[in-house]
Amino acid sequence: MTALVAEGVFGRCVPPESKYAITTNLRGWDNAVKLRERDKGVMSQIVHIYPRFGPFQDVKLLFGALAGKLQLAEGLSLLAFTDPGVFQMIAKHVTSPHRREPIFSLEELQLHVVDVAGIRLYVVAFPAAKTSGVIGAWMNPGIGLSIRLSEYLLSQIDTFTLVKSVSITEAPPQGTFLPETADHAKLRERISGLLHRASVDPEKIRVTPDDIYLYPTGMAAIYTTHSQLVAHRPGTVIILGITFPSTIQLLFETSPHGYKHFGPVDSAGLDVFESWLWEEAAQGRDVTYVLVEFPSNPLLASIDLRRIQALSHKFGFFFVIDETVGSFANIDILPYCDLIVTSLAKTFSGYANVMGGSAALNPLAPRYGELRQLWDTHFHNEVFRGDAAVLLANSDSYLERTAVHNTNAGTMAAYLAARTRDLDPSSPILRVRYPTQMRDYNFFESFLRRPTEELPEPGSGCLLTVDFINTVAAKAFYEALQFYHGPHFGAPKTLVLCYVELVFNRNPEDAEYHRGYGLLRESVRISAGLEEAGDLVKTLEVALEAARKVASS
């Protein structure tokens, strides 16, 4: 066993180097805080990062070229999309009462429809000084242009044509969206096949490739699902447990009939939720849908899906599960909801060099006919052919990589769980969060797929979280830990991130609220990679010793 050493350049991707990389080498707790605050010193060093965080590399270059073609005045920036609905979406975003600063007026937006290489783009120009007030419309819905699409459009920029400049009250020209290829069809077939593979009960799986819908990101799958469901069945939108903060912000701001969050998802927490449902029903108020992550990131809680499904049938709401963390290589949960959404950029792709998402409808759900008609009516492809090709090629090794991720994460979780404070009073570790270490593991375990030759031991996925006794110990562990620091999970390299500090600690009131059900600042999230398990444990030993020293001082 050899302790690892994380090498690389700050702001560039985790090795191997790639212009399409979606990771960033963000070493240091304080640098994560600076990234959260969009510190200019840190931001200026960022070359690679998760594309939803903002326009970088070829996306940024394309936007510069479009600005030149449009002859935008100095001091203006722009964002471009393939969906004509973004004009109204951005107008609502920038004028939302939830925007703290800067304040926008609609007159400050310029809306242009352009064609490049036969692909129609919807361009929103705005004062660069007010970027912070608009960038959420790029980050949260996840429907921005991909790196590969931007690279292609940049190479074809000489075909630029201004179709029309419009006002916010005008309906823009129809979109061309993006053509589908054989790779799109093969991706749908692969996902459908994986949902059938080693099912707990094959009679409960009837999904076909036609029930699979592809999106440019996992957040785009959530955004589209949300938009379609709230229009179809007006009512309150519910999140149970924790989800990605972009999901929370998106649903909070774009649920016209209300949004509500329930943090605790144990039996007592679901009792509270059920009581609330009865109260709402008595007042004649509907719930549109309930969204859960299974298990949740970063708490790794496994909710009682069967109980939520029973409530959905009783009260008429749709039930949506984000199974990205558990991964449909490991778990078989489609029969227990109306649809699942997935970020294909994580373990499905596995090489941290492409974005993608999917939604899969459950043909055996009571209201499948409604949903299928809804999706078929409104769906348009926005996945670029180059991204579809990479997703397909990368996912060839999905099951093989999943086996390694399961082993490595499980090994690290077991090692750390054997050294928690309840077993060793001198330990800086308060608890380890990984499905096998959680009290609700019985729920997770009941959905594990059957063992097969391709995946002999379905497991609990690549993600774990370590809670420490205080922030000093957590920081000492983090700074000493020679895994790559930065966002993302499901990559070839093991990644670590002070996740709660980065994404939930900007607003003190929000941080205190989420802390109330277990989301601790003094925690570190680890995404297992494909290294040797023994080397990972040795690397943890070194960091744990550093945390012990400060805990005992």
ROFITOR-914811 format. One line per 3 residues: number of its first residue (from 1); their letters; for each residue x negated, y negated, z of C-alpha. Coordinates in Angstrom, 2 decimals, decimal comma. Example, Ala and Ser with C-alpha at 12.3 -4.5 7.8 and 13.67 -1.06 7.14 Angstrom:
2
1	AS	-12,30 4,50 7,80 | -13,67 1,06 7,14 .
END
This chain:
553
1	MTA	0,00 0,00 0,00 | -1,28 -3,44 -0,99 | 0,15 -6,80 0,00 .
4	LVA	1,26 -8,75 -3,04 | -0,01 -12,19 -4,01 | 2,38 -14,49 -5,87 .
7	EGV	0,41 -16,27 -8,56 | 1,61 -18,90 -10,97 | 2,03 -22,60 -11,59 .
10	FGR	4,54 -24,66 -9,62 | 7,56 -25,53 -11,74 | 6,87 -22,90 -14,37 .
13	CVP	8,57 -19,53 -14,58 | 7,79 -16,45 -12,59 | 5,52 -14,23 -14,74 .
16	PES	5,67 -13,21 -17,51 | 5,63 -16,59 -19,26 | 8,55 -17,20 -21,63 .
19	KYA	10,17 -20,29 -23,07 | 13,51 -18,62 -22,37 | 12,78 -17,95 -18,70 .
22	ITT	15,53 -18,77 -16,20 | 13,34 -18,57 -13,08 | 11,11 -21,22 -11,57 .
25	NLR	8,10 -20,97 -9,27 | 9,27 -23,20 -6,41 | 6,88 -22,33 -3,62 .
28	GWD	7,55 -23,88 -0,23 | 10,60 -24,54 1,95 | 10,19 -28,31 1,73 .
31	NAV	10,02 -28,17 -2,06 | 13,36 -26,38 -2,12 | 14,82 -29,25 -0,11 .
34	KLR	13,30 -31,74 -2,55 | 14,83 -29,85 -5,47 | 18,20 -30,01 -3,74 .
37	ERD	17,83 -33,77 -3,43 | 16,59 -33,96 -7,07 | 13,35 -35,56 -5,88 .
40	KGV	11,65 -37,16 -8,88 | 8,23 -35,82 -7,92 | 9,48 -32,23 -7,90 .
43	MSQ	11,83 -32,61 -10,85 | 9,03 -34,00 -13,01 | 7,08 -30,76 -12,51 .
46	IVH	9,94 -28,45 -13,48 | 9,39 -26,75 -16,83 | 11,51 -23,62 -16,39 .
49	IYP	14,63 -23,33 -14,26 | 18,10 -21,83 -14,26 | 19,67 -23,51 -17,34 .
52	RFG	22,85 -24,53 -15,53 | 20,79 -26,79 -13,26 | 20,35 -29,24 -16,13 .
55	PFQ	19,03 -29,69 -19,67 | 15,39 -28,58 -19,86 | 13,00 -27,57 -22,65 .
58	DVK	14,68 -27,09 -26,05 | 18,05 -28,16 -24,67 | 16,55 -31,49 -23,62 .
61	LLF	14,73 -31,82 -26,95 | 17,95 -31,16 -28,86 | 19,79 -33,80 -26,86 .
64	GAL	17,04 -36,27 -27,65 | 17,36 -35,48 -31,34 | 21,14 -35,89 -31,21 .
67	AGK	20,73 -39,23 -29,45 | 18,47 -40,34 -32,29 | 20,91 -39,22 -34,97 .
70	LQL	23,76 -40,99 -33,17 | 21,57 -44,08 -32,67 | 22,54 -44,31 -29,03 .
73	AEG	21,56 -47,48 -27,23 | 18,65 -47,40 -24,82 | 19,72 -46,37 -21,34 .
76	LSL	22,23 -43,77 -22,50 | 21,97 -40,01 -22,01 | 24,13 -37,24 -23,40 .
79	LAF	25,40 -33,72 -22,91 | 26,66 -31,49 -25,73 | 28,99 -28,48 -25,79 .
82	TDP	30,80 -26,25 -28,29 | 34,20 -26,48 -26,56 | 36,50 -29,40 -27,50 .
85	GVF	38,11 -29,17 -24,07 | 35,02 -30,69 -22,45 | 36,05 -34,25 -23,26 .
88	QMI	39,05 -34,05 -20,93 | 37,14 -31,92 -18,43 | 34,33 -34,46 -18,14 .
91	AKH	36,73 -37,40 -17,99 | 38,44 -35,78 -15,01 | 35,11 -34,91 -13,42 .
94	VTS	33,55 -38,37 -13,54 | 36,69 -40,13 -12,31 | 37,56 -37,55 -9,66 .
97	PHR	38,20 -38,92 -6,17 | 35,69 -36,28 -5,04 | 32,86 -38,20 -6,74 .
100	REP	31,04 -40,11 -4,04 | 28,51 -41,98 -6,17 | 28,09 -43,24 -8,79 .
103	IFS	31,52 -44,55 -9,71 | 32,43 -44,09 -13,38 | 34,96 -45,77 -15,60 .
106	LEE	36,19 -43,96 -18,70 | 35,07 -46,91 -20,81 | 31,47 -45,94 -20,02 .
109	LQL	31,83 -42,63 -21,88 | 31,17 -42,30 -25,61 | 32,66 -39,22 -27,27 .
112	HVV	31,31 -37,92 -30,57 | 32,08 -34,83 -32,61 | 29,18 -33,68 -34,77 .
115	DVA	28,26 -30,68 -36,90 | 24,80 -29,10 -37,02 | 24,29 -26,05 -39,25 .
118	GIR	28,04 -25,55 -39,40 | 28,37 -25,46 -35,60 | 30,59 -28,15 -34,12 .
121	LYV	29,33 -29,93 -31,03 | 31,21 -32,18 -28,65 | 28,85 -34,87 -27,42 .
124	VAF	29,44 -37,00 -24,33 | 27,17 -40,05 -23,95 | 26,97 -41,93 -20,64 .
127	PAA	24,71 -44,32 -18,72 | 21,55 -42,44 -17,76 | 21,55 -44,21 -14,39 .
130	KTS	24,80 -42,41 -13,57 | 23,64 -38,91 -14,51 | 24,29 -37,62 -10,99 .
133	GVI	27,98 -38,42 -11,46 | 28,32 -36,31 -14,61 | 25,76 -33,50 -14,30 .
136	GAW	28,18 -31,40 -12,25 | 30,26 -31,01 -15,41 | 27,25 -29,23 -16,92 .
139	MNP	26,30 -27,24 -13,81 | 29,62 -25,93 -12,49 | 31,64 -24,71 -15,51 .
142	GIG	28,58 -23,09 -17,10 | 29,61 -23,78 -20,70 | 26,56 -25,80 -21,73 .
145	LSI	24,34 -24,90 -24,66 | 21,86 -22,06 -24,15 | 18,12 -22,34 -24,76 .
148	RLS	18,26 -20,11 -27,85 | 21,24 -21,94 -29,34 | 19,51 -25,28 -28,74 .
151	EYL	16,31 -23,97 -30,32 | 18,26 -22,95 -33,43 | 20,19 -26,23 -33,67 .
154	LSQ	16,97 -28,19 -33,22 | 15,47 -26,38 -36,20 | 18,55 -27,33 -38,23 .
157	IDT	18,90 -30,92 -37,03 | 18,55 -32,28 -40,57 | 22,00 -30,85 -41,32 .
160	FTL	23,49 -33,23 -38,72 | 26,84 -34,75 -39,69 | 28,94 -37,12 -37,61 .
163	VKS	32,47 -35,77 -37,91 | 34,23 -38,37 -35,78 | 33,83 -40,61 -32,77 .
166	VSI	36,95 -40,49 -30,62 | 38,49 -42,17 -27,61 | 39,45 -40,24 -24,52 .
169	TEA	43,14 -40,50 -25,48 | 42,61 -38,87 -28,89 | 42,71 -35,16 -29,59 .
172	PPQ	39,27 -34,22 -30,94 | 38,86 -32,24 -34,17 | 39,14 -28,49 -33,73 .
175	GTF	36,08 -26,49 -32,75 | 34,20 -23,98 -34,84 | 32,85 -22,24 -31,74 .
178	LPE	30,25 -19,54 -32,53 | 30,44 -16,56 -34,88 | 30,36 -13,07 -33,42 .
181	TAD	27,96 -10,38 -34,59 | 27,67 -6,62 -34,27 | 25,73 -7,20 -31,05 .
184	HAK	28,76 -8,83 -29,44 | 30,84 -5,74 -30,23 | 28,10 -3,43 -28,94 .
187	LRE	27,89 -5,43 -25,72 | 31,63 -5,03 -25,13 | 31,32 -1,31 -25,85 .
190	RIS	28,42 -1,00 -23,43 | 30,21 -2,79 -20,60 | 33,37 -0,76 -21,17 .
193	GLL	31,33 2,44 -21,15 | 29,59 1,45 -17,93 | 32,95 0,79 -16,27 .
196	HRA	34,01 4,33 -17,20 | 30,67 5,92 -16,25 | 30,74 8,13 -13,14 .
199	SVD	34,03 6,65 -11,97 | 35,26 7,63 -8,52 | 38,63 8,49 -10,10 .
202	PEK	38,54 8,61 -13,94 | 42,35 8,51 -14,09 | 42,23 4,94 -12,74 .
205	IRV	39,99 3,62 -15,54 | 41,64 2,73 -18,85 | 39,52 -0,26 -19,87 .
208	TPD	38,51 -0,53 -23,55 | 36,03 -2,81 -25,34 | 39,00 -5,02 -26,29 .
211	DIY	39,51 -5,77 -22,59 | 35,98 -7,20 -22,28 | 35,40 -10,92 -22,92 .
214	LYP	31,91 -12,39 -23,20 | 30,84 -15,83 -21,96 | 27,63 -17,87 -22,08 .
217	TGM	27,21 -17,62 -18,27 | 28,81 -15,98 -15,27 | 30,16 -19,36 -14,19 .
220	AAI	31,76 -19,77 -17,63 | 33,63 -16,52 -17,00 | 34,87 -17,91 -13,68 .
223	YTT	35,68 -21,34 -15,15 | 37,71 -19,85 -18,00 | 39,49 -17,41 -15,71 .
226	HSQ	40,33 -20,22 -13,30 | 41,54 -22,61 -16,01 | 43,78 -20,02 -17,63 .
229	LVA	45,29 -18,69 -14,42 | 46,13 -22,07 -12,85 | 47,86 -23,12 -16,08 .
232	HRP	49,74 -19,80 -16,27 | 50,83 -19,52 -12,62 | 50,71 -22,84 -10,75 .
235	GTV	49,85 -22,45 -7,10 | 47,10 -22,52 -4,51 | 43,71 -21,04 -5,39 .
238	IIL	42,00 -19,00 -2,66 | 38,40 -18,00 -1,96 | 37,91 -15,30 0,66 .
241	GIT	34,44 -15,26 2,18 | 31,49 -16,99 0,60 | 30,84 -17,47 -3,11 .
244	FPS	28,27 -19,37 -5,12 | 28,53 -23,12 -4,30 | 29,23 -24,01 -7,94 .
247	TIQ	32,30 -21,79 -7,71 | 33,45 -23,48 -4,52 | 32,96 -26,96 -5,93 .
250	LLF	34,61 -26,09 -9,24 | 37,71 -24,60 -7,64 | 37,93 -27,33 -5,01 .
253	ETS	37,93 -30,08 -7,63 | 40,00 -28,44 -10,39 | 42,89 -26,75 -8,59 .
256	PHG	45,82 -29,11 -9,22 | 48,13 -27,33 -6,77 | 45,58 -26,91 -4,00 .
259	YKH	42,56 -24,89 -2,97 | 41,95 -23,11 0,31 | 38,95 -21,26 1,71 .
262	FGP	38,96 -18,52 4,34 | 35,49 -17,84 5,73 | 35,77 -14,76 7,97 .
265	VDS	36,74 -11,66 5,97 | 36,70 -8,98 8,66 | 39,98 -7,41 9,78 .
268	AGL	40,81 -10,36 12,05 | 39,98 -12,82 9,28 | 42,29 -11,03 6,86 .
271	DVF	45,02 -11,07 9,52 | 44,75 -14,87 9,51 | 44,90 -14,91 5,72 .
274	ESW	47,97 -12,65 5,64 | 49,78 -14,79 8,21 | 49,08 -17,84 6,07 .
277	LWE	50,51 -16,04 3,02 | 53,75 -15,37 4,86 | 53,98 -19,02 5,93 .
280	EAA	53,41 -20,21 2,36 | 55,97 -17,77 0,98 | 58,52 -19,01 3,52 .
283	QGR	57,99 -22,53 2,17 | 58,39 -21,33 -1,43 | 54,76 -22,02 -2,31 .
286	DVT	52,88 -19,65 -4,61 | 49,26 -18,55 -4,70 | 47,72 -18,45 -8,17 .
289	YVL	44,87 -16,08 -7,49 | 42,39 -14,90 -4,88 | 38,67 -14,70 -5,66 .
292	VEF	36,13 -12,66 -3,71 | 32,52 -11,65 -4,23 | 31,80 -7,99 -3,53 .
295	PSN	29,57 -7,95 -1,62 | 29,13 -11,65 -1,00 | 26,00 -13,71 -1,62 .
298	PLL	24,19 -14,27 0,74 | 26,18 -12,72 3,61 | 26,46 -9,31 1,92 .
301	ASI	29,90 -8,82 3,47 | 32,13 -6,14 1,92 | 35,77 -7,11 2,16 .
304	DLR	38,65 -4,61 2,31 | 39,56 -4,71 -1,39 | 42,46 -2,28 -1,01 .
307	RIQ	44,13 -4,53 1,54 | 43,77 -7,58 -0,72 | 45,17 -5,61 -3,65 .
310	ALS	48,20 -4,62 -1,57 | 48,73 -8,26 -0,62 | 48,43 -9,32 -4,26 .
313	HKF	51,24 -6,93 -5,19 | 53,37 -8,12 -2,27 | 52,91 -11,86 -2,86 .
316	GFF	52,45 -11,89 -6,63 | 49,02 -13,50 -6,91 | 46,25 -12,33 -9,23 .
319	FVI	43,19 -10,73 -7,66 | 39,78 -11,52 -9,18 | 36,51 -9,92 -8,02 .
322	DET	33,01 -11,16 -8,81 | 31,02 -7,93 -8,59 | 27,66 -9,34 -9,72 .
325	VGS	25,85 -8,58 -6,45 | 27,14 -5,03 -6,09 | 26,82 -4,41 -9,84 .
328	FAN	29,05 -2,12 -11,87 | 26,17 0,31 -12,23 | 26,67 1,06 -8,53 .
331	IDI	30,29 0,37 -7,67 | 33,64 1,20 -9,22 | 36,06 -1,56 -8,24 .
334	LPY	38,02 -2,49 -11,40 | 41,01 -0,31 -10,36 | 41,52 -2,49 -7,28 .
337	CDL	42,02 -5,88 -8,95 | 43,41 -7,59 -12,03 | 40,00 -8,41 -13,45 .
340	IVT	36,33 -8,53 -12,60 | 33,89 -11,28 -13,55 | 30,16 -10,73 -13,81 .
343	SLA	26,99 -12,72 -14,36 | 25,20 -10,63 -16,99 | 22,05 -12,70 -16,39 .
346	KTF	21,34 -10,82 -13,17 | 20,73 -7,05 -12,97 | 22,60 -6,21 -16,18 .
349	SGY	20,03 -8,14 -18,22 | 17,33 -7,83 -15,59 | 14,50 -9,69 -17,30 .
352	ANV	15,38 -13,28 -16,32 | 15,18 -14,51 -19,91 | 18,81 -14,94 -20,99 .
355	MGG	22,14 -16,13 -19,63 | 25,50 -14,43 -20,05 | 28,75 -13,52 -18,37 .
358	SAA	31,78 -11,31 -18,82 | 35,34 -10,77 -17,71 | 36,94 -7,32 -17,79 .
361	LNP	40,71 -6,91 -17,54 | 42,22 -3,90 -15,77 | 44,78 -2,25 -18,12 .
364	LAP	46,42 -0,47 -15,17 | 47,09 -3,70 -13,25 | 50,83 -4,51 -12,96 .
367	RYG	50,56 -7,75 -14,97 | 47,93 -6,67 -17,46 | 50,22 -7,53 -20,40 .
370	ELR	50,45 -11,14 -19,27 | 46,71 -11,45 -18,81 | 45,82 -9,75 -22,08 .
373	QLW	48,10 -12,10 -24,01 | 46,67 -15,07 -22,12 | 43,06 -14,13 -22,89 .
376	DTH	43,68 -13,19 -26,51 | 45,49 -16,48 -27,10 | 42,84 -18,74 -25,60 .
379	FHN	39,53 -16,91 -25,98 | 36,84 -18,36 -28,28 | 33,32 -17,02 -28,53 .
382	EVF	30,60 -19,30 -27,13 | 27,82 -16,71 -26,82 | 25,08 -17,38 -29,38 .
385	RGD	24,03 -14,44 -31,51 | 20,44 -14,63 -30,24 | 21,59 -14,40 -26,63 .
388	AAV	23,90 -11,47 -27,41 | 21,00 -9,61 -29,03 | 18,76 -10,10 -26,00 .
391	LLA	21,48 -9,11 -23,52 | 22,06 -5,93 -25,48 | 18,37 -5,03 -25,72 .
394	NSD	17,64 -5,87 -22,07 | 20,55 -3,81 -20,78 | 19,17 -0,63 -22,36 .
397	SYL	17,27 -0,13 -19,09 | 20,07 -1,30 -16,77 | 20,60 2,00 -14,95 .
400	ERT	16,89 2,76 -14,69 | 16,20 -0,66 -13,19 | 19,19 -0,42 -10,88 .
403	AVH	17,73 2,71 -9,31 | 14,50 0,86 -8,52 | 16,32 -2,24 -7,26 .
406	NTN	18,44 -0,08 -4,94 | 15,41 1,74 -3,56 | 13,31 -1,37 -3,05 .
409	AGT	16,04 -3,46 -1,44 | 17,12 -0,57 0,76 | 13,54 0,08 1,85 .
412	MAA	12,94 -3,57 2,75 | 16,27 -3,81 4,57 | 15,54 -0,69 6,61 .
415	YLA	12,03 -1,88 7,48 | 13,24 -5,27 8,68 | 16,33 -3,90 10,44 .
418	ART	14,08 -1,66 12,54 | 12,36 -4,80 13,83 | 15,26 -7,02 14,87 .
421	RDL	15,43 -8,79 18,21 | 17,94 -6,36 19,72 | 15,32 -3,60 19,30 .
424	DPS	12,25 -5,72 20,02 | 12,70 -8,79 22,28 | 9,60 -10,43 20,76 .
427	SPI	10,91 -10,19 17,20 | 11,80 -13,39 15,30 | 14,43 -11,48 13,27 .
430	LRV	18,00 -11,87 14,47 | 19,67 -9,56 11,93 | 19,36 -8,12 8,44 .
433	RYP	22,24 -8,44 6,00 | 22,39 -5,61 3,46 | 25,45 -3,44 2,80 .
436	TQM	23,96 -0,34 4,44 | 23,14 -2,39 7,57 | 26,57 -4,00 7,89 .
439	RDY	29,55 -2,95 10,00 | 31,78 -3,07 6,92 | 29,60 -0,65 4,93 .
442	NFF	32,44 1,89 4,92 | 34,32 -0,36 2,49 | 31,33 -0,67 0,17 .
445	ESF	30,48 3,03 0,38 | 34,00 4,04 -0,66 | 33,46 2,43 -4,08 .
448	LRR	30,09 3,98 -4,89 | 30,03 5,74 -8,25 | 29,30 9,45 -8,48 .
451	PTE	25,62 10,47 -8,77 | 24,46 11,16 -12,33 | 21,23 11,99 -14,07 .
454	ELP	20,87 8,35 -15,20 | 21,45 7,03 -11,66 | 21,04 9,86 -9,14 .
457	EPG	21,79 7,69 -6,11 | 24,10 4,70 -6,62 | 23,24 2,15 -3,98 .
460	SGC	23,75 -1,29 -2,52 | 22,01 -3,48 -5,08 | 18,99 -5,76 -5,04 .
463	LLT	20,00 -8,51 -2,61 | 19,41 -8,83 1,15 | 19,33 -11,70 3,64 .
466	VDF	17,28 -12,01 6,82 | 18,58 -14,19 9,67 | 15,96 -15,53 12,09 .
469	INT	16,17 -16,75 15,68 | 15,45 -20,33 14,60 | 14,39 -22,42 11,62 .
472	VAA	10,75 -22,58 12,75 | 10,46 -18,80 12,53 | 12,34 -18,68 9,23 .
475	KAF	10,02 -21,29 7,69 | 6,89 -19,55 8,96 | 8,07 -16,26 7,44 .
478	YEA	8,99 -17,99 4,18 | 5,73 -19,89 3,80 | 3,66 -16,76 4,48 .
481	LQF	5,71 -14,45 2,28 | 3,86 -13,75 -0,97 | 6,94 -13,04 -3,06 .
484	YHG	7,81 -15,59 -5,73 | 9,86 -18,46 -4,30 | 12,81 -19,62 -6,35 .
487	PHF	16,45 -19,14 -7,42 | 17,92 -16,11 -9,23 | 18,26 -12,43 -8,40 .
490	GAP	17,97 -9,18 -10,29 | 14,61 -10,03 -11,88 | 11,55 -7,79 -12,48 .
493	KTL	9,63 -9,61 -9,73 | 10,77 -9,79 -6,13 | 12,09 -13,28 -5,39 .
496	VLC	12,67 -15,06 -2,10 | 14,62 -18,23 -1,42 | 15,68 -20,33 1,55 .
499	YVE	19,09 -20,07 -0,08 | 21,33 -21,60 2,57 | 18,95 -24,54 3,03 .
502	LVF	18,86 -25,15 -0,72 | 22,50 -24,86 -1,69 | 24,62 -25,35 1,45 .
505	NRN	22,73 -27,78 3,66 | 22,92 -31,07 1,78 | 26,12 -32,20 3,46 .
508	PED	25,99 -31,78 7,28 | 29,76 -31,35 7,60 | 29,83 -28,62 4,94 .
511	AEY	26,81 -26,92 6,51 | 28,47 -26,88 9,94 | 31,69 -25,47 8,49 .
514	HRG	29,94 -22,60 6,70 | 27,77 -21,91 9,74 | 30,96 -21,16 11,63 .
517	YGL	31,35 -17,82 9,85 | 27,67 -16,87 9,63 | 25,95 -18,89 6,93 .
520	LRE	22,76 -19,85 8,78 | 20,14 -22,37 7,74 | 17,52 -20,22 9,51 .
523	SVR	17,83 -17,44 6,94 | 15,89 -16,19 3,94 | 17,36 -14,38 0,93 .
526	ISA	15,32 -11,71 -0,85 | 15,98 -10,26 -4,31 | 14,17 -6,95 -4,77 .
529	GLE	12,16 -6,56 -7,95 | 10,60 -3,56 -9,64 | 7,29 -3,40 -7,74 .
532	EAG	6,18 -0,46 -5,62 | 8,26 -0,24 -2,44 | 5,18 0,25 -0,27 .
535	DLV	3,62 -2,95 -1,59 | 6,80 -4,86 -0,78 | 6,79 -3,58 2,80 .
538	KTL	3,11 -4,47 3,23 | 3,85 -7,99 1,99 | 6,71 -8,29 4,48 .
541	EVA	4,38 -7,18 7,30 | 2,07 -10,13 6,71 | 4,92 -12,65 6,68 .
544	LEA	6,58 -11,11 9,72 | 3,38 -11,46 11,71 | 3,26 -15,17 10,85 .
547	ARK	6,83 -15,56 12,08 | 6,03 -13,65 15,28 | 3,22 -16,05 16,11 .
550	VAS	5,42 -19,14 16,01 | 8,29 -17,34 17,76 | 6,10 -16,49 20,73 .
553	S	4,33 -19,84 20,97 .
END
